[in-house]
Amino acid sequence: MKRILLAILFVLTALTVPATPALAIGGGAVAGDTAAPGEAPMIQTTTNSTADGNSSAPSTASQTRLTPVNFDEEFLGITVREPDQAYDTAGPFAVFTASHDVESVRVVESPATASVLDGGRQVKIAYDDDAAPSEEPSLYTLELFFADGSKKTIELYATETDVSVDAARLSEYASVIDDLEAFAEEHGYETTPEGLQNYLSFINDRADLIDGFLTDRAMQLIAITIALAQNPLAWLIGFGLLALLMKWLVSRYGDMLESLQNDVGRAERKRRELDLAYQESKQTADEHTLDEVPAVGANAIYWDDAFGTRSPAQLAKLAANGAHVRDGGELRLVHNGVDDLNPATLQNSWLEPVIRENRIPTAKQALGELKATLEWMETKHNLGHLYRDTRDELEQMIDEIDREQRSYQPSSADTADRSVGAD
């Protein structure tokens, strides 16, 4: 029985021994690989070796980022087309800041050069004047090399490379140079640099001469003034001259000064007299009755009945200033007097109450009575400054009515012809 068990165990051991090495060794093998007879199977591994032996670290070139350096100059500028890949540059040079140290740089195309600044953290590209000869941008390829052997390539599109820094700064002084050339030419100097320098030398010499002369004279005047101020005799002479000058002025212009002083009081008195006369004229005009105006006469009753005007002053105010009524606590305008009258619509105006039937026969006569009242106020009471303009307006209206009436009346010859034909 023991022999049978040992035989079974031996058979099982023989069957399992060949498979065990294959499982142990083939764990890292690629499917399909086979080993030669009598050789152990090979283990395959993948490595990504670099210059420093690190198989997984990214290169410095892929990590480096470039940032344009912009200067406060109109002729310089950098615009990003694609970050870290393409840029537009304007001006004779361009500067970039790198996020990692750059070992060396170069520009593939000419005429342009590149250099490393600031210990490897800045890159400067310098263009020749003819680096961008046409209006279209010129393409330049910038290559950056790093210590780990990696490289980064940047595309630069250059324009306006022929602008110089000195010329750009000089343009700010163009107006000053133009003025200097004009002044130099007026004084007979050439407008060349040498001629302008000679003109400036001439101006400086004159300024020094005048400054020195005035300074010397000013110092002399100050010294003389101090000396006179310390001399009592000079004070006596000065006061004596001042007294003589005042006496001469009084003798020559005393009458004029006195008249000027008196004119102030005279003008004030005249103003008061005129104001008093004006108030008296207004009061006197209010004391007269409207029928005293010859042109109004008995028609004064119609004006009184229609508008309550019993004196020439009241009717004149009505014509010049219009009528107002008190509505509650406010004063409301009814009409503007003569300003609201129109010769074509007098029958429908505020004059209608006095020109209706059985009152003043015509509107023209009513206008004439208003005009006569205003003339009464001008001649009798010296109030023309108040009513002259209104009287002129009435006179123009009356003339316009007369012209219209003449245009509608037949001429005397036409009347004679009609009478002869009737006979």
C-alpha positions in Angstrom: 0.0 0.0 0.0 2.8 2.4 0.8 4.4 1.6 -2.5 1.2 2.4 -4.4 1.0 5.8 -2.6 4.6 6.6 -3.3 4.2 5.7 -7.0 1.1 8.0 -7.3 3.0 10.8 -5.6 6.0 10.4 -7.9 3.7 10.6 -11.0 2.0 13.7 -9.7 5.3 15.4 -9.0 6.6 14.6 -12.5 3.5 16.1 -14.1 3.7 19.4 -12.1 7.5 20.2 -12.2 7.7 21.5 -15.9 4.8 24.0 -15.4 6.2 25.7 -12.3 9.3 27.5 -14.0 7.0 28.8 -16.8 4.7 30.5 -14.3 7.5 31.9 -12.2 9.6 33.2 -15.0 7.0 34.2 -17.6 5.2 36.7 -15.4 7.0 39.6 -17.2 7.2 38.0 -20.6 5.3 39.3 -23.6 2.6 36.9 -25.0 3.9 34.9 -28.0 7.5 34.9 -26.9 9.1 31.5 -26.6 12.5 30.4 -25.2 15.0 28.2 -27.0 15.2 24.6 -25.9 17.4 24.4 -22.9 17.4 28.2 -22.2 15.4 30.1 -19.6 12.8 32.5 -20.9 13.9 36.3 -21.2 12.3 39.0 -19.1 11.4 42.2 -21.2 11.4 45.7 -19.6 10.6 49.2 -21.2 12.9 52.3 -20.3 12.8 56.0 -21.5 16.4 57.0 -20.9 17.4 60.7 -21.1 20.7 62.5 -20.8 20.5 62.6 -17.0 19.4 59.0 -16.7 15.9 59.9 -15.5 13.4 58.1 -17.6 10.2 60.0 -16.6 11.1 63.7 -16.0 10.0 66.2 -18.8 12.6 68.3 -20.7 13.4 71.9 -19.7 12.4 73.1 -23.1 8.8 71.8 -22.7 8.6 73.5 -19.2 10.0 76.9 -20.3 7.5 79.7 -20.9 8.4 83.0 -22.6 6.9 86.3 -21.6 7.3 89.4 -23.8 8.9 92.4 -22.3 7.1 95.6 -23.4 8.8 99.0 -23.3 7.1 102.4 -22.9 8.0 103.3 -26.5 5.7 103.8 -29.4 8.1 102.2 -31.9 8.5 99.0 -29.9 5.9 96.3 -29.3 5.4 92.5 -29.1 2.0 90.8 -29.8 1.3 87.2 -29.0 0.1 85.1 -32.0 0.4 81.7 -30.2 1.8 81.5 -26.7 5.3 80.1 -26.6 5.1 79.4 -30.3 4.7 82.6 -32.5 4.9 86.4 -31.8 4.6 89.6 -33.8 7.4 92.1 -33.1 7.6 95.8 -34.1 10.8 97.8 -33.8 14.6 97.2 -34.1 14.7 94.7 -31.2 12.6 92.4 -29.0 13.2 91.1 -25.4 11.6 88.0 -23.8 11.8 86.7 -20.2 12.2 82.9 -19.8 10.8 80.9 -16.9 14.0 78.6 -16.9 17.6 79.4 -17.6 18.6 79.4 -21.2 22.1 78.2 -22.1 22.3 79.6 -25.6 20.2 81.1 -28.4 20.4 81.7 -32.1 18.3 83.0 -35.0 18.3 80.7 -37.9 17.7 83.5 -40.5 19.7 86.7 -41.1 20.0 89.6 -40.7 19.1 89.1 -37.1 21.0 88.1 -34.0 20.0 86.7 -30.6 21.8 86.9 -27.2 21.2 85.7 -23.6 20.8 88.3 -20.9 20.3 88.4 -17.1 22.1 85.1 -16.4 20.0 83.2 -18.9 16.6 84.5 -17.9 16.2 87.0 -20.8 16.6 86.6 -24.5 17.2 89.6 -26.8 16.7 89.5 -30.6 18.3 92.4 -32.5 17.2 93.1 -36.1 19.2 95.0 -38.8 17.5 97.9 -40.5 16.7 95.8 -43.6 15.4 92.8 -41.6 11.8 93.7 -42.7 12.1 95.4 -46.0 8.5 95.0 -47.2 5.2 95.9 -45.7 4.5 92.3 -44.9 6.0 90.8 -41.7 9.3 88.9 -42.1 9.6 85.4 -40.5 12.5 84.6 -38.2 13.1 81.4 -36.3 14.5 81.7 -32.8 16.0 78.6 -31.2 16.6 78.3 -27.5 19.0 75.6 -26.1 19.0 74.3 -22.5 21.4 72.6 -20.2 19.6 69.2 -20.5 20.2 69.1 -24.2 16.6 70.0 -25.1 15.7 72.8 -27.6 12.7 75.2 -28.0 11.8 76.9 -31.3 9.9 80.1 -31.6 8.6 81.9 -34.7 9.0 85.7 -34.8 7.2 87.9 -37.4 9.2 91.2 -37.6 8.0 94.6 -38.8 9.3 98.2 -38.8 12.9 97.1 -38.0 14.4 100.3 -39.6 13.1 102.6 -36.8 16.0 103.8 -34.7 15.7 104.7 -31.0 17.4 108.1 -31.6 15.1 109.0 -34.5 12.0 108.1 -32.5 13.1 110.3 -29.6 14.2 113.1 -31.9 10.7 113.2 -33.4 9.4 114.6 -30.1 11.5 117.7 -30.6 10.5 118.2 -34.3 8.4 121.3 -33.5 11.1 122.9 -31.4 13.7 122.3 -34.2 11.3 123.8 -36.8 10.8 127.0 -34.7 14.5 127.3 -34.1 15.2 127.0 -37.8 12.6 129.7 -38.6 14.1 132.1 -36.0 17.6 131.5 -37.3 16.6 132.1 -40.9 14.9 135.4 -39.9 18.2 136.6 -38.4 20.2 135.6 -41.4 21.6 132.3 -40.2 21.7 129.0 -42.1 19.4 126.2 -41.1 22.2 123.7 -41.0 23.3 122.2 -37.6 26.3 124.6 -37.7 24.2 127.6 -38.5 21.7 126.7 -35.7 24.6 126.4 -33.3 25.9 129.8 -34.3 22.5 131.3 -33.8 22.2 129.8 -30.3 25.7 131.2 -29.5 24.5 134.7 -30.7 21.4 134.5 -28.5 23.3 133.4 -25.5 25.9 136.2 -25.9 23.2 138.8 -26.1 21.4 137.4 -23.1 24.6 137.4 -21.1 25.3 141.0 -22.2 21.8 142.3 -21.3 21.8 140.3 -18.1 25.1 141.7 -17.0 24.1 145.3 -18.0 20.8 145.2 -16.1 22.4 143.5 -13.1 25.1 146.2 -12.9 22.5 149.0 -13.2 20.2 147.4 -10.7 23.1 147.1 -8.2 24.0 150.8 -8.8 20.4 151.9 -8.3 20.1 150.0 -5.1 23.3 151.5 -3.8 22.2 155.0 -4.6 18.8 154.5 -3.0 20.4 153.2 0.2 22.8 156.2 0.2 19.9 158.7 -0.3 17.8 157.0 2.4 20.5 157.5 4.9 21.0 161.2 4.0 18.6 163.7 5.8 19.3 166.3 3.2 18.0 164.0 0.5 14.7 163.6 2.4 14.3 167.4 2.6 14.9 167.8 -1.1 12.5 165.0 -1.9 9.6 166.4 0.2 10.3 169.9 -1.3 10.0 168.5 -4.8 6.9 166.6 -3.9 5.3 169.8 -2.5 6.2 171.8 -5.6 4.6 169.0 -7.8 1.4 169.0 -5.8 1.2 172.8 -6.0 1.7 172.7 -9.8 -1.0 170.0 -10.2 -3.5 172.1 -8.1 -2.8 175.2 -10.1 -3.2 173.5 -13.4 -6.0 171.0 -12.8 -7.7 172.4 -9.7 -10.7 173.7 -11.6 -11.2 170.3 -13.2 -11.0 168.4 -9.9 -13.5 170.8 -8.3 -15.9 170.5 -11.2 -15.7 166.7 -11.0 -16.4 166.7 -7.3 -19.4 169.1 -7.9 -20.7 167.1 -10.9 -21.3 164.1 -8.6 -23.7 166.1 -6.5 -25.2 167.9 -9.5 -25.9 164.6 -11.3 -27.6 163.2 -8.2 -29.7 166.3 -7.9 -30.7 166.2 -11.6 -31.7 162.6 -11.2 -33.9 163.4 -8.2 -35.5 166.3 -10.1 -36.3 164.1 -13.1 -37.8 161.4 -10.9 -39.9 164.0 -9.0 -41.1 165.5 -12.3 -42.0 162.0 -13.6 -44.0 161.2 -10.5 -45.8 164.6 -10.7 -46.6 164.0 -14.4 -48.1 160.6 -13.7 -50.2 162.0 -10.9 -51.4 164.9 -13.0 -52.3 162.6 -15.9 -54.5 160.6 -13.5 -56.3 163.8 -12.4 -57.5 164.6 -16.0 -60.6 163.1 -17.5 -60.6 161.3 -20.7 -63.0 163.6 -22.4 -60.4 166.4 -22.2 -58.5 164.7 -25.0 -59.9 166.5 -28.1 -59.8 163.4 -30.3 -61.8 161.4 -27.8 -64.3 163.9 -26.5 -67.8 162.5 -25.9 -66.6 159.0 -26.9 -64.9 158.8 -23.5 -68.2 157.3 -22.1 -67.7 154.3 -24.4 -64.1 153.7 -23.2 -65.3 154.0 -19.6 -68.2 151.7 -20.1 -66.1 149.0 -21.9 -62.9 149.1 -19.9 -63.4 151.4 -16.9 -60.8 154.0 -18.2 -61.8 157.4 -17.0 -58.5 159.3 -17.5 -55.9 159.6 -20.3 -53.4 157.8 -18.2 -55.6 154.8 -17.7 -56.4 154.4 -21.4 -52.7 154.9 -22.3 -51.7 152.1 -19.8 -54.4 149.9 -21.3 -53.0 150.4 -24.8 -49.3 150.0 -23.8 -49.4 147.4 -21.1 -52.7 145.5 -21.7 -55.3 144.4 -19.2 -54.9 142.1 -16.1 -57.5 140.7 -13.8 -57.0 139.1 -10.4 -57.9 135.5 -10.3 -57.9 134.3 -6.7 -54.5 135.3 -5.4 -52.8 135.6 -8.8 -52.8 138.3 -11.5 -53.9 136.9 -14.9 -53.2 138.6 -18.2 -56.3 139.3 -20.4 -54.5 140.9 -23.4 -51.3 142.7 -24.3 -52.9 145.9 -25.5 -51.8 147.2 -28.9 -49.4 144.2 -29.4 -52.5 141.9 -29.7 -54.2 144.0 -32.4 -54.2 143.1 -36.1 -55.8 145.4 -38.7 -57.5 142.4 -40.4 -59.2 141.1 -37.2 -60.0 144.3 -35.2 -63.7 143.4 -35.1 -62.9 140.2 -33.1 -60.2 141.8 -30.8 -60.4 143.3 -27.4 -61.5 146.6 -29.0 -64.9 145.0 -30.0 -66.8 146.5 -26.9 -66.1 150.0 -28.1 -66.5 149.5 -31.9 -69.8 147.5 -31.8 -73.0 149.1 -33.2 -74.1 152.5 -31.8 -70.7 153.2 -30.3 -67.5 154.3 -32.1 -68.4 154.0 -35.8 -65.2 152.4 -37.1 -62.2 150.5 -35.8 -59.9 153.1 -37.5 -61.5 155.9 -35.4 -61.0 153.8 -32.2 -57.3 153.4 -33.1 -57.1 157.1 -33.8 -58.5 157.9 -30.3 -55.9 155.6 -28.7 -53.1 157.3 -30.7 -54.3 160.7 -29.7 -54.4 159.7 -26.0 -50.8 158.5 -26.2 -49.8 161.7 -27.9 -51.5 163.6 -25.1 -49.5 161.8 -22.5 -46.3 162.5 -24.5 -46.8 166.3 -25.0 -48.8 167.2 -21.9 -46.9 165.1 -19.3 -43.5 164.3 -20.9 -44.1 160.5 -20.7 -43.0 159.8 -24.3 -40.4 157.2 -23.0 -43.3 155.1 -21.8 -45.7 155.4 -24.8 -43.7 156.3 -27.9 -43.3 152.7 -29.2 -47.0 152.0 -28.7 -47.9 155.2 -30.5 -45.7 154.2 -33.4 -47.4 150.8 -33.7 -50.9 152.4 -33.8 -49.7 154.8 -36.5 -48.5 151.9 -38.6 -51.9 150.1 -38.2 -53.8 153.2 -39.2 -51.6 153.6 -42.3 -52.2 150.0 -43.3 -55.9 150.4 -43.0 -55.8 153.5 -45.2 -53.8 151.6 -47.8 -56.4 148.8 -47.8 -59.3 151.2 -48.1 -57.6 153.0 -51.1 -57.0 149.8 -52.9 -60.7 148.9 -52.7 -62.1 152.4 -53.7 -62.5 153.1 -57.5 -60.4 155.9 -59.0 -62.0 159.2 -60.0 -61.5 158.4 -63.7 -63.3 155.1 -63.4 -66.2 156.9 -61.7 -66.4 159.5 -64.4 -66.4 156.9 -67.1 -69.2 155.0 -65.4 -71.2 158.3 -65.1 -70.8 159.1 -68.8 -71.9 155.7 -69.8 -75.0 156.0 -67.7 -75.9 159.3 -69.5 
